């Protein structure tokens, strides 16, 4: 059975007539806009904030198209990656009937969003080396399995999933395969965006929150076939990305070299942090990372976490997550932040 989007879509979504906004009915530039019931005088801030934003963010997509090497018809922009996740559930998964597969430990919103949408979660935990358990995954698939979620580089483990294993899933599963590449800019592996035309069931998610440093703007990206992107645009709210966010993102996308310099610095700091953490007596293991964080096994993770809080340093306690016993997740900071962290960990040892 080959991938068939119409076999996966919920019947009500196939029949859905999306909301038609004023900006759907007219596209282009005009002298006078009297179609959208906006405030024609202006706003307390800037004149152009009284107008609704471009519902499809075409200027941003044009820049992303050049950066990513895909057509604008293969790009969806969401209010954070969380919207990209949620729309897939709402479009493809029938509540109370369908199921999806996740591979814990992994990003928590796949499960949260499934629970919100009343979709069964089936779990194929990663192997001890944090790679996919393909045999277990295969046993979980049935006729109601709509989506398989794969995070690579993975959160919270930091490692990239073997490229050939992801390809095996894509080649042997007829539902949607999502590869979440939120941390891809810090990785050695190539993005699966380059293989969109090879796999009609592939959705690649990325974000501007990590390498681009724009977490406060909440802009996530999904790259997929044109038919999947049409579904995204059919289901999304009319104006899901604000005018202010679009303006700031457009400006940021002109600074690719600055972003690349930040990535190089963060990778340098990651390597330095890893080397120096190995000299801290309470550190037992540091897992390989292709991200902007390290998963670190320590003696008594909860005690270490609480000690760091007393030093006004916040890390993430992941010790209760499967396969992450006594682990804390440390985001790579600036040089001075990393030095303060290391000093605090050494003080804990002395206490």
C-alpha positions as CSV (number, residue, x, y, z in Angstrom):
1,X,0.0,0.0,0.0
2,X,1.4,3.4,-1.1
3,X,1.1,6.6,0.8
4,X,-2.4,8.1,0.1
5,X,-3.2,11.3,1.9
6,X,-6.9,10.9,1.4
7,X,-6.9,7.5,3.3
8,X,-5.3,9.3,6.3
9,X,-7.3,12.5,6.5
10,X,-10.3,12.7,8.8
11,X,-13.5,12.7,6.8
12,X,-14.6,16.1,8.2
13,X,-11.3,17.6,7.2
14,X,-11.7,16.3,3.6
15,X,-15.1,18.0,3.5
16,X,-14.0,21.1,5.3
17,X,-14.5,24.5,3.6
18,X,-11.9,26.7,5.3
19,X,-12.7,30.1,6.6
20,X,-12.2,32.7,3.8
21,X,-10.7,35.9,5.1
22,X,-10.7,39.2,3.4
23,X,-7.0,38.7,2.5
24,X,-7.9,35.3,0.8
25,X,-10.4,37.0,-1.5
26,X,-8.0,39.8,-2.4
27,X,-4.2,39.5,-2.8
28,X,-1.8,42.1,-3.9
29,X,-1.5,45.9,-3.3
30,X,-4.3,48.4,-3.2
31,X,-4.7,52.1,-2.5
32,X,-7.6,51.8,-0.1
33,X,-8.6,48.8,2.0
34,X,-12.3,48.8,3.1
35,X,-12.8,45.0,3.1
36,X,-11.8,43.6,6.5
37,X,-13.5,45.8,9.1
38,X,-10.2,47.1,10.4
39,X,-9.7,50.5,12.1
40,X,-9.1,52.7,9.1
41,X,-7.5,55.5,11.3
42,X,-4.7,53.5,12.7
43,X,-3.6,52.2,16.1
44,X,-1.9,53.6,19.3
45,X,1.3,52.0,18.1
46,X,2.1,52.1,14.4
47,X,-0.1,52.9,11.4
48,X,0.3,49.4,9.8
49,X,-0.7,47.5,12.9
50,X,-4.3,48.3,12.3
51,X,-4.3,46.0,9.3
52,X,-4.5,42.2,9.4
53,X,-1.2,40.4,8.6
54,X,-0.6,38.3,5.5
55,X,-2.4,35.1,6.3
56,X,0.2,33.0,4.4
57,X,3.3,35.0,5.3
58,X,4.5,34.9,1.7
59,X,7.4,37.3,2.1
60,X,8.9,35.1,4.9
61,X,8.3,32.0,2.8
62,X,10.1,33.6,-0.2
63,X,13.2,34.1,2.0
64,X,13.0,30.7,3.6
65,X,12.6,29.1,0.1
66,X,16.0,30.5,-0.9
67,X,17.6,29.5,2.4
68,X,16.2,26.0,2.6
69,X,16.1,25.2,-1.1
70,X,12.4,24.3,-1.2
71,X,9.4,25.9,-2.9
72,X,7.1,28.2,-0.9
73,X,4.3,25.7,-1.5
74,X,6.2,23.2,0.6
75,X,6.4,25.6,3.7
76,X,4.0,26.1,6.5
77,X,4.6,28.6,9.3
78,X,3.0,28.0,12.7
79,X,2.6,29.8,16.0
80,X,5.6,27.9,17.4
81,X,6.2,24.2,16.4
82,X,3.4,23.4,18.8
83,X,0.9,24.6,16.3
84,X,2.6,22.5,13.6
85,X,2.2,19.5,15.9
86,X,-1.4,20.2,16.8
87,X,-2.7,20.7,13.3
88,X,-1.4,17.3,12.2
89,X,-3.4,15.6,15.0
90,X,-6.6,17.6,14.2
91,X,-6.3,16.9,10.4
92,X,-5.3,13.3,10.4
93,X,-6.2,11.6,13.7
94,X,-9.8,10.6,14.5
95,X,-10.3,11.1,18.2
96,X,-10.9,8.0,20.2
97,X,-10.0,5.8,17.2
98,X,-6.5,6.5,15.8
99,X,-3.1,6.2,17.3
100,X,0.4,7.6,16.9
101,X,3.8,6.3,17.9
102,X,6.4,8.2,19.9
103,X,9.9,7.1,20.9
104,X,10.6,8.2,24.5
105,X,12.5,9.9,25.9
106,X,11.5,12.6,23.5
107,X,9.8,16.0,23.2
108,X,6.8,16.1,25.6
109,X,4.4,18.0,23.4
110,X,3.8,15.0,21.1
111,X,2.1,13.2,23.9
112,X,0.4,16.3,25.4
113,X,-1.1,17.2,22.1
114,X,-2.2,13.6,21.5
115,X,-4.0,13.7,24.9
116,X,-5.7,17.0,24.1
117,X,-7.0,15.5,20.8
118,X,-8.0,12.2,22.4
119,X,-5.5,10.2,20.3
120,X,-3.9,7.0,21.6
121,X,-0.2,7.2,22.2
122,X,1.9,4.0,21.6
123,X,5.4,4.1,22.9
124,X,8.5,2.4,21.4
125,X,11.3,3.5,23.8
126,X,14.7,4.2,22.4
127,X,17.4,1.6,22.8
128,X,20.1,2.1,25.4
129,X,22.2,4.0,22.8
130,X,19.2,6.3,22.2
131,X,18.5,5.0,18.8
132,X,15.2,3.7,17.3
133,X,14.0,0.3,18.2
134,X,12.7,-0.5,14.7
135,X,11.5,-4.0,15.6
136,X,9.4,-2.7,18.5
137,X,8.0,0.2,16.4
138,X,6.9,-2.3,13.7
139,X,4.9,-4.3,16.2
140,X,2.9,-1.2,17.3
141,X,1.7,-0.2,13.8
142,X,-1.9,-1.1,12.9
143,X,-4.5,0.2,10.5
144,X,-5.3,3.1,12.9
145,X,-1.7,4.3,13.2
146,X,-1.6,7.7,11.5
147,X,1.7,9.4,12.6
148,X,5.1,8.4,13.8
149,X,7.1,11.1,15.6
150,X,10.9,11.2,15.5
151,X,12.9,13.9,17.1
152,X,16.4,14.3,15.6
153,X,18.6,15.6,17.2
154,X,16.5,14.2,20.1
155,X,15.4,16.1,23.1
156,X,16.4,15.5,25.9
157,X,19.2,13.1,24.8
158,X,20.9,15.4,22.3
159,X,21.9,12.8,19.8
160,X,20.9,12.5,16.1
161,X,18.9,9.5,15.1
162,X,20.6,7.3,12.5
163,X,19.7,8.6,9.1
164,X,19.2,5.1,7.6
165,X,16.8,4.2,10.4
166,X,14.6,7.1,9.7
167,X,14.7,6.2,6.0
168,X,13.6,2.6,7.0
169,X,10.6,4.0,8.8
170,X,9.7,6.3,5.8
171,X,10.0,3.4,3.4
172,X,7.9,0.9,5.4
173,X,5.1,3.1,6.9
174,X,2.3,4.4,4.9
175,X,1.2,7.1,7.4
176,X,2.8,10.5,8.2
177,X,6.4,10.4,9.5
178,X,7.4,13.6,11.3
179,X,11.1,14.4,11.7
180,X,11.4,17.2,14.3
181,X,14.7,19.0,13.5
182,X,14.5,21.8,16.1
183,X,18.2,21.4,16.8
184,X,19.4,20.5,13.3
185,X,21.6,23.7,13.0
186,X,23.9,22.3,15.7
187,X,24.2,18.8,14.2
188,X,26.6,17.1,11.8
189,X,23.8,15.4,9.9
190,X,22.0,16.9,6.9
191,X,18.4,17.9,7.2
192,X,15.7,15.6,5.8
193,X,14.4,18.7,4.0
194,X,16.6,17.6,1.1
195,X,14.6,14.4,0.8
196,X,11.1,15.9,0.7
197,X,10.6,15.0,-2.9
198,X,11.6,11.4,-2.2
199,X,9.0,10.8,0.5
200,X,5.4,12.1,0.1
201,X,4.6,11.1,3.7
202,X,7.5,13.1,5.2
203,X,7.0,16.2,7.4
204,X,10.1,18.0,8.6
205,X,9.7,20.5,11.5
206,X,12.2,23.2,12.3
207,X,12.1,26.3,14.4
208,X,13.5,29.8,14.8
209,X,13.6,29.4,18.6
210,X,17.0,27.7,18.9
211,X,19.8,28.6,16.5
212,X,18.1,31.7,15.3
213,X,17.5,32.9,18.9
214,X,13.9,34.0,18.4
215,X,12.1,31.8,21.0
216,X,10.1,34.9,22.1
217,X,8.6,35.3,18.6
218,X,7.1,31.8,18.5
219,X,7.6,30.8,14.9
220,X,7.7,27.2,13.9
221,X,8.2,25.7,10.4
222,X,6.9,22.6,8.8
223,X,8.2,21.4,5.4
224,X,6.3,18.8,3.4
225,X,4.7,17.9,0.1
226,X,2.4,20.5,-1.4
227,X,-0.6,18.4,-0.6
228,X,0.2,18.1,3.1
229,X,0.9,21.9,3.2
230,X,-2.5,22.5,1.6
231,X,-4.0,20.6,4.5
232,X,-2.1,22.7,7.0
233,X,-3.4,25.9,5.3
234,X,-6.9,24.5,5.3
235,X,-7.0,23.9,9.0
236,X,-4.9,26.7,10.5
237,X,-6.5,29.9,11.9
238,X,-6.7,32.7,9.3
239,X,-4.1,35.0,10.8
240,X,-1.9,32.7,12.9
241,X,1.3,34.8,12.6
242,X,1.1,38.4,13.8
243,X,2.3,41.4,11.7
244,X,4.9,42.3,14.4
245,X,6.3,38.7,14.3
246,X,6.4,38.7,10.5
247,X,8.3,42.0,10.4
248,X,10.9,40.9,12.9
249,X,11.4,37.5,11.2
250,X,11.8,39.1,7.9
251,X,14.6,41.3,9.4
252,X,16.2,38.3,11.1
253,X,16.3,36.3,7.9
254,X,18.7,38.9,6.4
255,X,21.3,37.9,8.9
256,X,22.2,34.3,8.1
257,X,25.9,34.9,8.6
258,X,25.3,36.3,12.1
259,X,23.3,33.2,12.9
260,X,26.0,30.9,11.6
261,X,28.5,32.8,13.8
262,X,26.3,32.2,16.8
263,X,26.0,28.5,15.9
264,X,29.8,28.2,15.7
265,X,30.2,29.9,19.1
266,X,27.6,27.7,20.8
267,X,29.1,24.5,19.4
268,X,32.5,25.7,20.6
269,X,31.1,26.4,24.1
270,X,29.4,23.0,24.0
271,X,32.7,21.3,23.4
272,X,34.4,23.3,26.1
273,X,31.6,22.7,28.6
274,X,31.7,19.0,27.9
275,X,35.5,18.8,28.4
276,X,35.3,20.8,31.7
277,X,32.3,18.9,33.1
278,X,34.4,15.7,32.8
279,X,36.7,17.2,35.4
280,X,33.8,17.6,37.9
281,X,33.8,14.7,40.4
282,X,30.0,14.4,40.6
283,X,29.6,14.0,36.9
284,X,29.4,10.4,35.9
285,X,28.6,10.5,32.2
286,X,28.1,13.0,29.4
287,X,26.1,11.8,26.5
288,X,27.1,12.8,22.9
289,X,25.2,15.9,21.7
290,X,24.3,17.3,18.3
291,X,22.3,20.0,19.9
292,X,22.7,23.2,22.0
293,X,22.5,21.2,25.3
294,X,24.1,18.3,27.1
295,X,22.5,15.4,28.9
296,X,24.6,14.8,32.0
297,X,24.4,12.0,34.5
298,X,25.4,13.0,38.0
299,X,25.3,11.8,41.5
300,X,21.8,12.5,42.9
301,X,20.4,14.7,40.1
302,X,17.6,16.2,42.2
303,X,20.1,17.3,44.9
304,X,22.3,18.9,42.2
305,X,19.3,20.6,40.6
306,X,18.2,22.1,43.9
307,X,21.7,23.2,44.8
308,X,22.0,25.0,41.5
309,X,18.7,26.8,42.2
310,X,20.3,28.2,45.4
311,X,23.0,29.6,43.2
312,X,20.3,31.1,40.9
313,X,21.2,28.7,38.1
314,X,18.4,26.8,36.5
315,X,19.0,23.6,34.6
316,X,16.4,20.8,33.8
317,X,16.0,17.8,36.0
318,X,15.3,14.9,33.7
319,X,16.0,12.1,36.2
320,X,12.5,10.8,36.2
321,X,12.4,10.4,32.4
322,X,12.8,6.9,30.9
323,X,16.5,6.0,30.3
324,X,17.7,9.3,32.0
325,X,18.3,8.1,35.5
326,X,20.1,10.8,37.6
327,X,20.4,13.1,34.5
328,X,20.2,16.8,34.2
329,X,19.9,18.7,30.9
330,X,22.2,21.7,30.6
331,X,21.6,24.2,27.9
332,X,24.9,25.6,26.6
333,X,25.2,29.2,27.9
334,X,27.6,32.0,27.2
335,X,31.3,31.6,28.2
336,X,30.7,33.4,31.5
337,X,27.4,31.5,32.2
338,X,29.1,28.2,31.6
339,X,32.0,29.2,34.0
340,X,29.5,30.1,36.7
341,X,27.8,26.7,36.3
342,X,31.1,24.8,36.5
343,X,32.1,26.7,39.7
344,X,28.8,26.0,41.3
345,X,29.0,22.3,40.5
346,X,32.5,22.2,42.0
347,X,31.2,23.9,45.1
348,X,28.5,21.3,45.4
349,X,31.1,18.6,45.5
350,X,32.9,20.4,48.3
351,X,29.8,20.9,50.4
